[in-house]
Amino acid sequence: MEENYSKNPKGSLSRWLPVLGLTCAAFVFNTSEFIPIGLLSDIAKDFSTTEAQTGMLISVYAWVSHCFLCL
């Protein structure tokens, strides 16, 4: 039984909604994970630390969040 989705635009939209949802989720996740790298020098100034120490802090945060994501 073959369905033709080109005749039913509402059906084709409902098929793409999960893809759009995953796209938005991936954008939000990647943006929230990569913004601290772009703001590294500003974060270092706020914490009164070197950029190397702040980079290590962000790396530790990334590892901890990865470990909890795997649970």
N, C-alpha and C positions, 0 to 999 in steps of 0.2 A: 504494500500500500504506500504509494508515493504522494507526498503532499507538496503542493506548489505554494511556496510562501510569497512569491512575487505578487499574487493576487490578494493576499491578506497582509497589508502593511502593519496592522496591529500585531499580528503573530510574529512578524520578523523583528519588530521592536522588542517584544518580550523575550525573544531569543538573545538579543544583544544587551539587555539590561545587566545580566551577570558579568559580562565582559567589561561594560562601562564601570560597574561597581569595583571590580578588581583593578581596573586602570586607575581610578581615583584613590583607592587604598594604597596602591604601589607608589603613586605620586606623593601622597601624604607621608608614607613611611620613609621614602628616600629623602624627601625634603627635610624631615625632622632629624634624620641621621647625618646628613651632609652639611647642614647649616653651621653647626659648631666648628667645622674645619675652616669655613670661610671667615668666621668671627674669632679665630684663635688668638690673634694679637689683642683684640678688645677684651676677650675673656681673661687673658693673662694680666692685662692692666687692672681689671676689676678685682681679681684675686691677689694682686701684688706678687705674682710669681713670674718665672720665665716662661717663654713660649714652649720650651722643651717639657717643663713640668706640667703645663696645662695640656700639652699634647698627650702626655702619659695619663693624665686624669681622664681625658676623653677616651683614650684607648681602653682604660679599665672599665669605664662606663659601657663601652661597646661590648666588651667581653662579658660583663655581667648581664647585660640585656640579652645577649645571644644565649647564654647559659639558661636564663629563665624562659626564653622563647622555646628552647628545646624541651622543656618540661611539659 
